[in-house]
Amino acid sequence: MAILIDLRSDTITRLTREDLDNIDVMRICDSGFDVDPYVAELEESCARLFGKESAIFLSSGTLSNQIALRCLAQVGEEVITGAGYHIDFFESSQIASCSGIVLNAVRTTDGILRLPDIEAAIDEKARWSSMYAEPRVVAVENSVNTYGGAIFPLDELTAIARFCRERGLYLYMDGARLLNSCAATGVQPDVYAAGCDLISLCFSKGLGAPFGSILVGDSRHITKARKYRKWYGGAMHQAGLMAAIALRRLPHWKLRLTEDNDNARRLSEWLDPSWNQPYRTQTNMVFLRTRDASRLVRELVLAGVLAVAWTKDLVRFVTSSVVDEIAIRTAASIINRFAPLAMDADVRGARVSAGGIP
Ligand SMILES: Cc1ncc(COP(=O)(O)O)c(C=O)c1O
């Protein structure tokens, strides 16, 4: 097999020699005892970027989600969120077992949890009775992974934030890929963050750092988050090693993620029109609906394209710094060879198609 174009995720990026050479290893200390300069600078930079008081460096987006909800809600209280958001799709067991919090995951048509959805989720139960779980948090995601990287519209978020303030609810944003949305819309991170009590961001996705996530908010919540980071075993010792790379990548977010968004748009445009693309590509993802996602993925691997069978009938392609426009052009032409799969499960009869590639 001559080529392998990796579109499985934006987490598959590799470290560069430069990343390592630029770390002043002598500055790194044990964050358990001392203030690591790289960690401190990263936390301060992120607090500034999001216009918040404070930030905490965490090992993963999952840990950010877990700690954020743990900080904002008590055992037995309810988090209203979108069905399919990461905290529901992948983390419902963890939330139940680590925090004893109840998820009320609302199904939406386009992945955007709107104010009427939240009001309905509250009003569908007689909340004045103490029998029911008490809503405490609204949790949104931006961009929305399971809905093709959809951008959470700012006006919807602003309406939700106002409602949360009026009703004494907290608002959390899982912003693992928020900067993809910012790059696409031109909306600055602090504008999205303004109405949120806590907001997270991953460094290990499009930014290309090997790991890490940041959780930002006011000092009261971040102080609590420091306690839970310790409780959950997430307090790392020489964390500066990882923070240094995230710190180096962060200032370049706009250029870096615009490139990924552009490449995903190209892929979407260059795919044969017979493919069923269930979501309009808004950031760095393209989804295809097919009868047998695992089978399509197996065939694509043999042809040189790596993708993920997201569900039984959805295949996900994600752009990252490991692919450029030329790789995307090649990937589109390879994927288009299997265009009959859009309707038909028989891969072997695939015709060769130039698709929409100019
Ligand atoms: C929206 C979203 N939130 C959270 C996470 C979890 O991040 P991590 O893999 O760093 O735990 C992911 C991972 O892909 C994600 O897509």
PDBQT file of the ligand as one rigid body, heavy atoms in Angstrom, charges set to zero:
ROOT
HETATM    1  C1  LIG A 401     -16.220  17.332  22.201  1.00  0.00    +0.000 C 
HETATM    2  C2  LIG A 401     -15.207  16.513  22.943  1.00  0.00    +0.000 A 
HETATM    3  N1  LIG A 401     -15.081  16.656  24.261  1.00  0.00    +0.000 NA
HETATM    4  C3  LIG A 401     -14.202  15.949  24.974  1.00  0.00    +0.000 A 
HETATM    5  C4  LIG A 401     -13.367  15.044  24.374  1.00  0.00    +0.000 A 
HETATM    6  C5  LIG A 401     -12.426  14.241  25.209  1.00  0.00    +0.000 C 
HETATM    7  O1  LIG A 401     -11.101  14.570  25.011  1.00  0.00    +0.000 OA
HETATM    8  P1  LIG A 401      -9.940  13.561  25.454  1.00  0.00    +0.000 P 
HETATM    9  O2  LIG A 401      -9.833  12.543  24.375  1.00  0.00    +0.000 OA
HETATM   10  O3  LIG A 401      -8.732  14.450  25.559  1.00  0.00    +0.000 OA
HETATM   11  O4  LIG A 401     -10.320  12.969  26.759  1.00  0.00    +0.000 OA
HETATM   12  C6  LIG A 401     -13.458  14.849  22.992  1.00  0.00    +0.000 A 
HETATM   13  C7  LIG A 401     -12.550  13.894  22.325  1.00  0.00    +0.000 C 
HETATM   14  O5  LIG A 401     -12.556  13.718  21.142  1.00  0.00    +0.000 OA
HETATM   15  C8  LIG A 401     -14.408  15.594  22.267  1.00  0.00    +0.000 A 
HETATM   16  O6  LIG A 401     -14.560  15.419  20.952  1.00  0.00    +0.000 OA
ENDROOT
TORSDOF 0
